[in-house]
């Protein structure tokens, strides 16, 4: 599991919050009873990367790999 220090919430241009994790930005897509589902911000470009966090966003529960063309954002690392 990822340490909480690796997970950061930041405001995005649309006015909502994005999750920054390992140099990538994620948009919140769904909040369930026990976890949150975050999709890669480049999902419209074909990336299917995703992470699932606990509700308090203290740990990454699961993750889905990014496509090869989805690069790490250097300004987020």
N, C-alpha and C positions, 0 to 999 in steps of 0.2 A: 504494500500500500504506500501511497505517496504521503510524504510529510506535509503538514499544514502550511509550512513555510513556502512550499512550491505552488500553492493555490492562492491566486489573487483575484479579487473582484475589482473591475475598473469600469468606469462609465464609458459607453461607446458613443459614436456620433448620432445614433438614433435616439439617445436619451435613456436607454435602458442599460442594464449591466452586462458585461461580458466576463467570462472566466478566463484568466491567463494561466496556462499550465504548460511547462516544458517548451516555451517559446512559441506557443500557438494560442490563438484566441478562439473561444467557444461561445456559442449563443445558447441560452436556456431554451429547450424545446418542450420539456414536460417535467412536472413535479408530481411524483407519486407519493404513496403513504410512507415509504421508507427511503427513497432515493430520488436524486435529480438527474435528468438526462440532458447532456450538453452536446450539441453538434458543432463540428468545425465551422468557423465563420466563412470558409470557402466552399460551403456545400453547393452553392449555385454553380461553381466551377467544376463540379463533379467529385469533390472529396467526400468520402463517407466516414471520415474520422469522427470519433465520439468518445466521451468519457461519462461515466456514471459516478456521482459522488453521494455521500450520505447527506441528509437534509441540512446538517450544520456546515457542510463543506469542509470538514476536517480531514477527509480521506477520500482517495479515489477507490471505488469498489471494483470497477471493471473498465475496460477500454477497448476501442476498435481502431485498427490501424488506418492510417491515412494513405491516400494514393501516392505513388512515387512523385508526381508532379507538384504535390502540396509541400512547399518548402517551409522551414522554420522561419518565423519573422525575427530577424536579428534584433530589431528594436524592442522586442518583448522579452528577450533573454536576459 
